[in-house]
Amino acid sequence: MKDTTLTTVKILSDLYKDFKVLTVQDKMSLQCLTNRALYLYVHDNKFKQQIDENTNLAISGSIIK
């Protein structure tokens, strides 16, 4: 197994429900999505900019710029 870090994050309930519905057939896990998103955030400046500029979500307990 590769090196991993266990972390806990708060996510928006409705958004997570929508994610589960969309991924039932695709078998995409939240862990897989998170790892891919983190990879793109670190290695793809266009993706990073999209994430940094997105203000469509409500506060979920984390610090928002």
ChimeraX attribute file (.defattr): number of C-alpha atoms within 10 A of each C-alpha:
attribute: neighborCount
match mode: 1-to-1
recipient: residues
	/A:1	3
	/A:2	4
	/A:3	4
	/A:4	6
	/A:5	5
	/A:6	4
	/A:7	5
	/A:8	5
	/A:9	7
	/A:10	8
	/A:11	12
	/A:12	12
	/A:13	10
	/A:14	9
	/A:15	10
	/A:16	12
	/A:17	10
	/A:18	10
	/A:19	14
	/A:20	16
	/A:21	10
	/A:22	12
	/A:23	12
	/A:24	10
	/A:25	8
	/A:26	9
	/A:27	10
	/A:28	13
	/A:29	13
	/A:30	13
	/A:31	9
	/A:32	11
	/A:33	11
	/A:34	11
	/A:35	12
	/A:36	12
	/A:37	16
	/A:38	13
	/A:39	13
	/A:40	14
	/A:41	17
	/A:42	11
	/A:43	11
	/A:44	12
	/A:45	11
	/A:46	11
	/A:47	15
	/A:48	16
	/A:49	11
	/A:50	11
	/A:51	12
	/A:52	12
	/A:53	10
	/A:54	8
	/A:55	11
	/A:56	6
	/A:57	9
	/A:58	8
	/A:59	11
	/A:60	12
	/A:61	10
	/A:62	9
	/A:63	6
	/A:64	10
	/A:65	6
